[in-house]
Amino acid sequence: MSIRTNYEKWYEGDEYYWGTEPGSFCDELISLCPPSSDKKVLDIGCGEGKDAIYMAQQGYDVSAFDLTDNGIRKTLRLAAEKGVSINAYVDDINTFSLDEQFDIIYSTGTVQYLFDENKEAFFKKLEKMTKPDGIVFINVFVEKSFLELPPDWDKEEKMWKPGELFTFFADWKVERIDEVIFEDNSGGVLHYHCMDTIICRKVVS
Ligand SMILES: C[S@@+](CC[C@H](N)C(=O)[O-])C[C@H]1O[C@@H](n2cnc3c(N)ncnc32)[C@H](O)[C@@H]1O
């Protein structure tokens, strides 16, 4: 079992650390690429599966991976509880390899675990794995001189530079791009995050 991050411990219990409600970005993705059983979705760093299960419930064919064994165990449990089937497995954002293409690829709250030396290769992989007209959604935590490092920041996590994420998508059609600062009370200590987000479409001319 991998113990590179704190999540193995946080996901141990029966309750869902992140809850079971999907992120609001899921409905944005659904409206940009409406579901059907032949449309494939990939969730990179699926946690305990709240978003992946929601996407499967909409009718997509969903694959999802996460480094944390307990996250995948809980993802499969949630899928069974909700009566959907998904392909969920343990893998690493730094080294994974997939020889297939997806209509939607997303990663939320996870890309800060990508090592610097793997960034270029990761975004090339994403480009290759996205079908023509397919959608990618990524968000990253970015550093701001006026914000302190969050109290529960892992030793493996790495802040990105503001705007850095967007530079990897110069040739894509941007559907939404933004940077927001928000409050977080995880771990019982109020703190702030700054996050860059992009949703974009692969245009093949
Ligand atoms: C902030 S959580 C987000 C989880 C999920 N996307 C969600 O929104 O509920 C970050 C996730 O990244 C996963 N993670 C950490 N390092 C990883 C790696 N190298 N490869 C894949 N997943 C990783 C953790 O196990 C954790 O589930």
PDBQT file of the ligand as one rigid body, heavy atoms in Angstrom, charges set to zero:
ROOT
HETATM    1  C1  LIG A 301      -7.609  17.170  -2.764  1.00  0.00    +0.000 C 
HETATM    2  S1  LIG A 301      -7.832  15.461  -3.126  1.00  0.00    +0.000 S 
HETATM    3  C2  LIG A 301      -8.981  15.567  -4.458  1.00  0.00    +0.000 C 
HETATM    4  C3  LIG A 301      -9.734  14.295  -4.670  1.00  0.00    +0.000 C 
HETATM    5  C4  LIG A 301     -10.887  14.361  -5.663  1.00  0.00    +0.000 C 
HETATM    6  N1  LIG A 301     -10.468  14.822  -6.969  1.00  0.00    +0.000 N 
HETATM    7  C5  LIG A 301     -12.009  15.214  -5.131  1.00  0.00    +0.000 C 
HETATM    8  O1  LIG A 301     -12.160  16.353  -5.588  1.00  0.00    +0.000 OA
HETATM    9  O2  LIG A 301     -12.706  14.741  -4.232  1.00  0.00    +0.000 OA
HETATM   10  C6  LIG A 301      -6.283  15.041  -3.931  1.00  0.00    +0.000 C 
HETATM   11  C7  LIG A 301      -6.222  13.607  -4.399  1.00  0.00    +0.000 C 
HETATM   12  O3  LIG A 301      -4.985  13.401  -5.092  1.00  0.00    +0.000 OA
HETATM   13  C8  LIG A 301      -4.596  12.067  -4.846  1.00  0.00    +0.000 C 
HETATM   14  N2  LIG A 301      -3.171  11.927  -5.186  1.00  0.00    +0.000 N 
HETATM   15  C9  LIG A 301      -2.097  12.357  -4.489  1.00  0.00    +0.000 A 
HETATM   16  N3  LIG A 301      -0.978  12.080  -5.143  1.00  0.00    +0.000 NA
HETATM   17  C10 LIG A 301      -1.341  11.459  -6.293  1.00  0.00    +0.000 A 
HETATM   18  C11 LIG A 301      -0.624  10.911  -7.380  1.00  0.00    +0.000 A 
HETATM   19  N4  LIG A 301       0.710  10.980  -7.424  1.00  0.00    +0.000 N 
HETATM   20  N5  LIG A 301      -1.311  10.326  -8.387  1.00  0.00    +0.000 NA
HETATM   21  C12 LIG A 301      -2.670  10.258  -8.339  1.00  0.00    +0.000 A 
HETATM   22  N6  LIG A 301      -3.414  10.758  -7.322  1.00  0.00    +0.000 NA
HETATM   23  C13 LIG A 301      -2.749  11.352  -6.313  1.00  0.00    +0.000 A 
HETATM   24  C14 LIG A 301      -4.905  11.865  -3.382  1.00  0.00    +0.000 C 
HETATM   25  O4  LIG A 301      -4.959  10.506  -3.013  1.00  0.00    +0.000 OA
HETATM   26  C15 LIG A 301      -6.244  12.579  -3.283  1.00  0.00    +0.000 C 
HETATM   27  O5  LIG A 301      -7.322  11.702  -3.477  1.00  0.00    +0.000 OA
ENDROOT
TORSDOF 0
